[in-house]
Amino acid sequence: MPRCAHKLMNKPIFPNCQVNKPLFPSYQELLDDESVAVPAALRLDTQPMIANNVIATDVWTDRGIFEKEVENLWPRVWQMVCRETALKKPGDFLVYDIAKYSILLVKTEAGELKGFHNSCLHRGRALKSGKGTSRELRCPYHGFCWHLDGRFKEAYCDWEFDQAQLAELTLPEVQVTTWGGWVLINMDLDAPPFEHYAATLMEHFVRWSPEDRYVSLHVEKKIRCNWKIAMEAFIESYHAIQTHPQILGFTGGDNSQYDVFGDHLSRTITAQGIPNPGQADRYSVQESVESMTGPGGFELALELTGIDASTITSRQAIGAVRREQFAEFMTPEMLATVTDAETMDSILYLVFPNFAPWGGFQSQITYRYRPDGMNPDGCIMDIYLLDGYAKDQPRPPDAKTIRLDYEQRYTDAEELGMLGALFDQDANNLPEVQKGLMASKSRQAITASYQELRIRHFHETLAKYLAAGD
């Protein structure tokens, strides 16, 4: 048993810590300025009350807790594997690795998506690696072979084996489903379906239809930290003031709204197109606008809207420029319903434990975080960008995956553009967070009562899964 099992330590702190909070518009008050109806998904403000307990640092540093996650978490939760477009035709396969597990996804001859534990039932060799196309699932070691639907096909020298035993060698399956163009798996055949696991997500994203987008960029990077440390950096905007000072002119981090929807879903909405309240006096409207649109964006917005430069707001201006861009792939009828918020804001969900899709109509970013094999101090972070395209044009091909090792930087992936430097700022922090947590004398971490409540919510849910194995 680890020195301190996974738990939120029962020591509430700073119960009245928001008493001196300065006044600035809430996210819902920013939505009041919209000129078209705001979708119900954005108007929902759950105002969660998550006990402000300290968190034991063991949850990020203890090998025993990591091993509990391997046994009690990963086999029981829904996980995003890939886009549906990665498995388009019969015989297409893709291998998804998570901790000690390996799952083989296959498109069958009947066009069905199947998932199998990626292990030969003879002597255990992995049947496939990476991705590709195959007419059958043949083990490269001794040649044991299965049909694409998992039924046993043949073995060399089959007289060496009990025929009835061979006939029963059907590959063990996992649950497979699709949502929003993503393929998801759950190793627990008794687990509730994804539509129950993440019902609110499915309701909210009907309007934003990620299934109608293509992968314009996919970067996969290894980072020297526990997978949860990487994930937690992207479920709060509090760090932006210190870590990302270059975005304060157009990112209202302090205006962010944090939501919780049951155990398996949470959300941050961070307003874009406005300065952070604490730094607002440093930036003009034009500066905030052109930080997001580039030079000339402010004048273009005045032309598109007909609003005077002295009265137009930065969010109105950016929204107008973005709608002009979205006209390339959206119908005029749909475009007329798009709020300024949906053109620019960071609307970031987390489907517990590691799948984080963005809402809205801009480039939809999606994150995924996994342990790097059985290493508790290393992880793999995926960044996908999904973009729209004109429906009267062929679907663009998905971008090939760019893989970055531990020592490489996000800026090495030139395709990320200005995002590369932003992600490097985060990635530079994360190994140092791991180092500091391991060195901690207090063996506990505190969190902001509101802006970091999603971290506590995540750990509350994680603790439930880990306790199930006790």
C-alpha positions as CSV (number, residue, x, y, z in Angstrom):
1,M,0.0,0.0,0.0
2,P,1.4,3.4,-0.9
3,R,2.3,5.8,1.9
4,C,-0.8,7.9,1.1
5,A,-3.5,6.2,-1.0
6,H,-5.3,8.4,-3.6
7,K,-7.5,10.9,-1.9
8,L,-8.5,14.4,-1.4
9,M,-7.3,15.0,2.1
10,N,-10.2,16.0,4.3
11,K,-8.8,19.4,5.2
12,P,-10.9,22.2,3.6
13,I,-8.9,25.4,3.3
14,F,-9.7,29.1,2.6
15,P,-13.5,28.6,2.7
16,N,-14.1,32.4,2.1
17,C,-11.3,33.0,-0.3
18,Q,-13.4,34.8,-2.9
19,V,-14.6,37.5,-0.5
20,N,-12.1,40.0,-1.9
21,K,-12.7,39.2,-5.6
22,P,-12.7,42.3,-7.8
23,L,-15.7,43.1,-9.9
24,F,-15.6,42.3,-13.6
25,P,-18.1,40.8,-16.1
26,S,-18.9,37.1,-15.7
27,Y,-18.9,35.0,-18.8
28,Q,-22.7,35.0,-18.8
29,E,-22.7,38.8,-18.7
30,L,-20.4,38.8,-21.8
31,L,-23.0,36.6,-23.5
32,D,-25.6,39.2,-22.8
33,D,-24.0,41.4,-25.5
34,E,-24.6,38.9,-28.3
35,S,-26.8,40.0,-31.2
36,V,-28.2,36.6,-31.9
37,A,-29.7,33.9,-29.6
38,V,-27.1,32.2,-27.5
39,P,-27.3,28.4,-27.6
40,A,-28.6,26.7,-24.4
41,A,-25.3,24.9,-24.0
42,L,-23.4,28.2,-23.5
43,R,-26.1,29.6,-21.3
44,L,-25.8,26.7,-18.9
45,D,-23.8,27.8,-15.8
46,T,-23.7,24.9,-13.3
47,Q,-22.0,26.9,-10.5
48,P,-20.4,23.7,-9.1
49,M,-19.6,23.5,-5.4
50,I,-16.5,21.2,-5.2
51,A,-15.0,20.9,-1.7
52,N,-11.8,22.9,-1.5
53,N,-9.7,20.1,0.0
54,V,-5.9,19.8,-0.4
55,I,-4.6,17.0,-2.6
56,A,-1.9,14.6,-1.6
57,T,1.0,14.8,-4.0
58,D,1.2,11.0,-4.1
59,V,-1.5,11.0,-6.7
60,W,1.1,12.4,-9.2
61,T,4.3,10.7,-7.8
62,D,3.5,7.4,-6.2
63,R,4.1,4.2,-8.3
64,G,1.5,2.3,-6.3
65,I,-1.2,4.8,-7.3
66,F,-0.1,4.6,-11.0
67,E,-0.4,0.9,-10.8
68,K,-3.9,1.2,-9.3
69,E,-4.8,3.4,-12.3
70,V,-3.6,0.6,-14.6
71,E,-5.7,-2.0,-12.9
72,N,-8.8,0.0,-11.9
73,L,-9.1,3.0,-14.2
74,W,-8.0,2.4,-17.8
75,P,-9.8,-1.0,-18.2
76,R,-13.1,0.7,-17.1
77,V,-13.4,4.1,-18.9
78,W,-14.3,5.3,-22.3
79,Q,-11.2,6.4,-24.3
80,M,-10.8,8.2,-27.6
81,V,-8.7,6.2,-30.0
82,C,-8.7,7.9,-33.4
83,R,-10.9,9.5,-36.1
84,E,-13.4,7.3,-38.0
85,T,-11.5,8.3,-41.2
86,A,-8.5,6.3,-39.9
87,L,-10.5,3.1,-40.5
88,K,-12.4,3.8,-43.7
89,K,-12.3,0.5,-45.6
90,P,-12.5,-3.2,-44.8
91,G,-9.2,-4.5,-43.5
92,D,-8.0,-1.1,-42.2
93,F,-6.6,-1.5,-38.7
94,L,-5.1,0.7,-36.0
95,V,-3.4,-0.2,-32.6
96,Y,-4.1,1.9,-29.5
97,D,-1.7,1.5,-26.6
98,I,-2.5,2.7,-23.1
99,A,-0.3,1.7,-20.1
100,K,0.2,-2.1,-20.4
101,Y,-2.8,-2.5,-22.6
102,S,-2.9,-2.8,-26.4
103,I,-6.2,-2.6,-28.4
104,L,-6.5,-3.6,-32.0
105,L,-9.2,-1.7,-34.0
106,V,-10.4,-3.2,-37.2
107,K,-12.9,-2.4,-40.0
108,T,-14.5,-5.8,-40.9
109,E,-15.6,-7.0,-44.3
110,A,-19.2,-6.1,-43.2
111,G,-18.1,-2.5,-42.5
112,E,-18.3,-2.8,-38.8
113,L,-15.8,-1.4,-36.3
114,K,-14.4,-4.1,-34.0
115,G,-11.9,-3.8,-31.2
116,F,-9.8,-6.7,-29.8
117,H,-7.2,-7.2,-27.2
118,N,-4.0,-7.1,-29.3
119,S,-2.6,-10.5,-28.2
120,C,-2.3,-13.7,-30.0
121,L,-4.2,-16.5,-28.3
122,H,-1.3,-18.9,-29.0
123,R,1.7,-17.5,-27.2
124,G,0.8,-13.9,-26.8
125,R,2.6,-11.9,-29.4
126,A,1.0,-8.6,-30.4
127,L,-1.0,-9.3,-33.6
128,K,-0.4,-5.9,-35.1
129,S,1.4,-2.6,-34.5
130,G,0.8,0.9,-35.8
131,K,-1.8,1.1,-38.5
132,G,-2.4,-0.4,-42.0
133,T,-4.6,-2.6,-44.1
134,S,-4.8,-6.4,-43.9
135,R,-7.1,-9.1,-45.3
136,E,-6.8,-11.1,-42.0
137,L,-5.3,-10.9,-38.6
138,R,-2.3,-13.3,-38.8
139,C,0.3,-13.5,-36.0
140,P,3.8,-12.7,-37.3
141,Y,5.3,-15.3,-34.9
142,H,3.8,-18.7,-35.7
143,G,1.1,-17.7,-38.1
144,F,-2.1,-18.3,-36.0
145,C,-4.7,-16.4,-38.0
146,W,-8.1,-14.8,-37.4
147,H,-10.8,-13.3,-39.7
148,L,-11.3,-9.6,-39.4
149,D,-14.3,-10.1,-37.2
150,G,-12.2,-12.0,-34.7
151,R,-13.3,-15.6,-35.6
152,F,-10.5,-18.1,-35.6
153,K,-9.4,-19.0,-39.2
154,E,-6.4,-21.3,-39.2
155,A,-3.1,-22.4,-37.6
156,Y,-0.1,-24.1,-39.3
157,C,0.3,-27.8,-38.2
158,D,-3.2,-27.7,-36.7
159,W,-2.9,-31.5,-35.9
160,E,-0.7,-30.4,-33.0
161,F,-3.7,-28.9,-31.2
162,D,-7.1,-29.9,-29.9
163,Q,-9.5,-29.0,-32.7
164,A,-12.3,-28.0,-30.4
165,Q,-9.9,-25.7,-28.5
166,L,-8.9,-24.1,-31.8
167,A,-12.5,-23.5,-32.8
168,E,-13.1,-21.6,-29.6
169,L,-10.1,-19.2,-30.1
170,T,-12.2,-16.1,-30.8
171,L,-10.4,-12.9,-30.1
172,P,-11.6,-11.2,-26.9
173,E,-13.4,-8.0,-27.7
174,V,-13.8,-4.5,-26.2
175,Q,-16.7,-2.1,-26.6
176,V,-16.4,0.2,-29.6
177,T,-18.5,3.2,-30.5
178,T,-18.3,6.4,-32.4
179,W,-19.2,10.0,-31.6
180,G,-18.4,13.2,-33.4
181,G,-16.2,11.5,-35.9
182,W,-14.1,9.9,-33.1
183,V,-13.7,6.2,-32.4
184,L,-13.9,5.3,-28.7
185,I,-13.3,2.1,-26.8
186,N,-14.0,0.7,-23.4
187,M,-12.4,-2.6,-22.2
188,D,-15.2,-3.2,-19.8
189,L,-17.9,-5.1,-21.6
190,D,-20.4,-4.3,-18.8
191,A,-19.7,-0.6,-18.8
192,P,-22.6,1.8,-19.5
193,P,-22.7,3.0,-23.2
194,F,-20.9,6.2,-24.1
195,E,-24.2,8.0,-24.6
196,H,-24.9,7.5,-20.9
197,Y,-21.3,8.1,-19.8
198,A,-21.1,11.5,-21.6
199,A,-24.8,12.4,-22.4
200,T,-24.3,16.1,-21.9
201,L,-21.4,16.3,-24.2
202,M,-23.5,14.7,-27.0
203,E,-26.3,17.2,-26.5
204,H,-23.9,20.2,-26.5
205,F,-22.0,19.2,-29.6
206,V,-25.0,18.6,-31.9
207,R,-24.7,22.2,-33.1
208,W,-20.9,22.1,-33.6
209,S,-20.8,18.8,-35.5
210,P,-17.1,17.7,-35.2
211,E,-18.0,14.7,-37.4
212,D,-18.2,17.1,-40.3
213,R,-14.6,18.2,-40.0
214,Y,-11.2,16.9,-41.1
215,V,-7.9,16.7,-39.2
216,S,-5.9,19.6,-40.4
217,L,-3.1,18.9,-37.9
218,H,-2.2,16.1,-35.4
219,V,0.9,16.5,-33.1
220,E,1.8,13.8,-30.6
221,K,4.5,14.7,-28.1
222,K,6.1,12.9,-25.2
223,I,6.5,15.0,-22.0
224,R,8.4,14.1,-18.8
225,C,5.6,14.2,-16.3
226,N,2.7,12.1,-15.0
227,W,-0.2,12.2,-17.5
228,K,-2.4,13.9,-15.0
229,I,0.0,16.8,-14.6
230,A,-0.2,17.4,-18.4
231,M,-4.0,17.1,-18.4
232,E,-4.5,19.5,-15.5
233,A,-2.6,22.3,-17.2
234,F,-5.4,22.5,-19.7
235,I,-8.4,22.4,-17.5
236,E,-7.8,25.8,-15.8
237,S,-7.0,29.2,-17.2
238,Y,-5.4,30.5,-14.0
239,H,-1.9,29.8,-15.2
240,A,-2.1,32.1,-18.2
241,I,-1.2,35.3,-16.4
242,Q,2.2,34.0,-15.5
243,T,2.8,31.4,-18.2
244,H,1.3,33.0,-21.3
245,P,1.7,36.8,-20.9
246,Q,1.5,37.3,-24.7
247,I,-2.2,36.3,-24.7
248,L,-3.4,38.7,-22.0
249,G,-4.4,41.3,-24.5
250,F,-7.1,39.0,-26.0
251,T,-7.8,36.3,-23.4
252,G,-10.2,37.0,-20.5
253,G,-8.9,34.2,-18.3
254,D,-10.3,35.8,-15.2
255,N,-13.7,35.9,-16.9
256,S,-13.7,32.1,-17.3
257,Q,-16.6,29.9,-16.4
258,Y,-16.1,26.4,-14.9
259,D,-18.7,23.7,-15.1
260,V,-19.2,20.2,-13.9
261,F,-21.8,17.7,-15.4
262,G,-21.7,14.6,-13.2
263,D,-18.6,12.5,-12.6
264,H,-17.4,12.1,-16.2
265,L,-17.7,15.6,-17.7
266,S,-16.4,19.1,-16.9
267,R,-15.8,22.3,-18.9
268,T,-14.0,25.6,-19.0
269,I,-15.2,28.5,-21.2
270,T,-12.6,31.2,-21.5
271,A,-13.6,34.4,-23.3
272,Q,-11.4,35.5,-26.2
273,G,-11.2,38.8,-27.9
274,I,-11.0,40.8,-24.6
275,P,-8.1,41.6,-22.4
276,N,-7.8,39.8,-19.1
277,P,-9.6,42.1,-16.6
278,G,-6.5,42.8,-14.5
279,Q,-4.6,44.0,-17.6
280,A,-7.4,45.6,-19.6
281,D,-6.1,49.1,-19.3
282,R,-3.0,48.2,-21.3
283,Y,-4.7,47.4,-24.6
284,S,-6.9,49.3,-27.1
285,V,-9.8,47.6,-28.8
286,Q,-7.8,47.6,-32.1
287,E,-4.9,45.9,-30.4
288,S,-7.1,43.1,-28.9
289,V,-8.8,42.6,-32.3
290,E,-5.6,42.4,-34.3
291,S,-3.9,40.1,-31.8
292,M,-6.4,37.5,-33.1
293,T,-7.1,38.6,-36.7
294,G,-3.7,39.9,-37.7
295,P,-3.0,43.4,-39.1
296,G,-5.9,45.0,-40.9
297,G,-8.5,43.0,-39.0
298,F,-10.0,46.0,-37.2
299,E,-10.5,48.0,-40.4
300,L,-12.0,44.9,-42.1
301,A,-14.4,44.5,-39.2
302,L,-15.6,48.1,-39.5
303,E,-16.3,47.5,-43.2
304,L,-18.1,44.3,-42.6
305,T,-20.3,45.6,-39.7
306,G,-20.8,49.2,-40.5
307,I,-20.3,50.0,-36.8
308,D,-18.3,53.1,-35.9
309,A,-14.7,52.6,-34.6
310,S,-15.6,54.4,-31.4
311,T,-18.4,52.0,-30.5
312,I,-17.5,48.6,-31.9
313,T,-16.4,46.1,-29.3
314,S,-13.5,43.8,-29.8
315,R,-15.7,40.7,-29.7
316,Q,-18.0,42.2,-32.3
317,A,-15.1,42.9,-34.6
318,I,-13.4,39.5,-34.3
319,G,-16.8,37.8,-34.7
320,A,-17.4,39.6,-37.9
321,V,-14.0,38.7,-39.4
322,R,-14.4,35.1,-38.3
323,R,-17.8,34.8,-39.9
324,E,-16.4,36.1,-43.1
325,Q,-13.9,33.2,-43.0
326,F,-16.5,30.7,-41.9
327,A,-18.6,31.5,-45.0
328,E,-16.2,29.2,-46.9
329,F,-17.7,26.2,-45.2
330,M,-21.0,27.2,-43.6
331,T,-24.3,28.0,-45.2
332,P,-25.6,31.6,-44.9
333,E,-28.6,30.3,-42.9
334,M,-26.3,28.6,-40.3
335,L,-23.9,31.5,-40.3
336,A,-26.6,33.9,-39.3
337,T,-27.1,32.0,-36.1
338,V,-23.5,31.9,-35.0
339,T,-22.7,33.9,-31.9
340,D,-19.4,35.9,-31.4
341,A,-18.6,33.4,-28.6
342,E,-18.7,30.5,-31.0
343,T,-16.3,32.1,-33.4
344,M,-13.5,32.6,-30.9
345,D,-14.0,31.4,-27.3
346,S,-12.1,28.5,-25.7
347,I,-14.9,26.0,-25.0
348,L,-13.0,23.1,-23.6
349,Y,-14.6,20.0,-22.2
350,L,-13.0,17.0,-20.5
351,V,-14.5,13.6,-20.9
352,F,-13.0,11.7,-17.9
353,P,-10.3,10.8,-17.8
354,N,-8.3,12.0,-20.8
355,F,-10.3,13.1,-23.8
356,A,-10.7,16.9,-24.2
357,P,-12.6,18.2,-27.2
358,W,-13.3,21.9,-27.9
359,G,-16.7,23.3,-28.9
360,G,-17.5,26.2,-31.2
361,F,-17.1,26.8,-34.9
362,Q,-13.4,27.9,-35.1
363,S,-10.7,25.3,-35.5
364,Q,-11.7,22.8,-32.9
365,I,-8.7,21.7,-30.8
366,T,-8.9,18.3,-29.2
367,Y,-6.4,16.9,-26.6
368,R,-5.7,13.4,-25.3
369,Y,-3.3,12.4,-22.5
370,R,-1.9,9.0,-21.9
371,P,0.9,7.4,-19.8
372,D,4.0,6.6,-21.8
373,G,3.7,2.8,-21.4
374,M,4.2,1.8,-17.8
375,N,6.2,5.0,-17.0
376,P,4.4,7.0,-14.2
377,D,6.7,10.0,-14.9
378,G,6.2,10.2,-18.6
379,C,3.2,10.9,-20.8
380,I,2.1,11.3,-24.4
381,M,-0.1,14.3,-25.3
382,D,-2.0,14.5,-28.6
383,I,-3.2,17.7,-30.1
384,Y,-5.7,17.5,-33.0
385,L,-7.0,20.5,-35.0
386,L,-10.3,19.9,-36.7
387,D,-11.4,22.3,-39.5
388,G,-14.4,22.7,-41.6
389,Y,-14.6,22.5,-45.4
390,A,-17.1,23.3,-48.1
391,K,-19.7,20.6,-48.5
392,D,-19.6,20.8,-52.3
393,Q,-15.9,19.9,-52.2
394,P,-14.2,16.6,-51.5
395,R,-13.3,16.0,-47.9
396,P,-9.6,17.0,-47.4
397,P,-7.4,14.1,-46.3
398,D,-6.5,14.0,-42.6
399,A,-3.0,15.3,-41.8
400,K,-0.3,12.8,-41.0
401,T,0.7,12.6,-37.4
402,I,3.8,14.6,-36.4
403,R,5.6,12.8,-33.5
404,L,7.8,14.7,-31.1
405,D,10.1,13.0,-28.6
406,Y,10.8,14.2,-25.1
407,E,13.7,16.5,-26.1
408,Q,11.9,18.1,-29.1
409,R,9.9,21.2,-28.8
410,Y,6.4,22.0,-30.1
411,T,8.0,24.8,-32.2
412,D,9.8,22.0,-34.1
413,A,6.4,21.2,-35.6
414,E,6.3,24.3,-37.9
415,E,2.7,23.5,-38.8
416,L,1.6,24.6,-35.3
417,G,2.5,28.2,-36.2
418,M,2.1,30.6,-33.3
419,L,0.5,27.8,-31.2
420,G,3.9,26.1,-31.0
421,A,5.4,28.7,-28.7
422,L,2.2,28.7,-26.6
423,F,2.4,24.9,-26.1
424,D,6.1,25.1,-25.4
425,Q,5.4,27.4,-22.5
426,D,3.1,24.8,-21.0
427,A,5.5,21.9,-21.8
428,N,8.4,23.7,-20.1
429,N,6.4,23.9,-16.9
430,L,5.3,20.3,-16.7
431,P,8.6,18.4,-16.0
432,E,9.3,21.1,-13.4
433,V,5.9,20.5,-11.8
434,Q,6.8,16.8,-11.6
435,K,10.1,17.6,-10.1
436,G,8.6,19.9,-7.5
437,L,5.9,17.5,-6.5
438,M,8.4,14.8,-5.9
439,A,10.5,17.2,-3.8
440,S,7.6,18.5,-1.8
441,K,8.1,18.6,2.0
442,S,4.4,19.2,2.7
443,R,3.3,16.4,0.4
444,Q,0.2,18.3,-0.5
445,A,-1.1,20.7,-3.1
446,I,-3.7,23.5,-2.7
447,T,-6.0,24.7,-5.5
448,A,-7.8,27.9,-6.3
449,S,-11.4,27.7,-5.0
450,Y,-13.1,28.5,-8.4
451,Q,-10.5,28.5,-11.2
452,E,-9.0,25.2,-10.3
453,L,-12.2,23.4,-9.2
454,R,-12.1,21.1,-12.2
455,I,-8.8,19.6,-10.9
456,R,-10.5,18.7,-7.6
457,H,-13.5,17.3,-9.5
458,F,-11.2,15.1,-11.6
459,H,-9.5,13.7,-8.5
460,E,-12.8,13.1,-6.8
461,T,-13.9,10.9,-9.7
462,L,-10.5,9.3,-10.0
463,A,-10.6,8.3,-6.3
464,K,-13.9,6.5,-6.9
465,Y,-12.4,4.3,-9.6
466,L,-9.3,3.6,-7.6
467,A,-11.3,2.7,-4.5
468,A,-13.3,0.2,-6.4
469,G,-10.2,-2.1,-6.4
470,D,-9.7,-1.9,-2.6
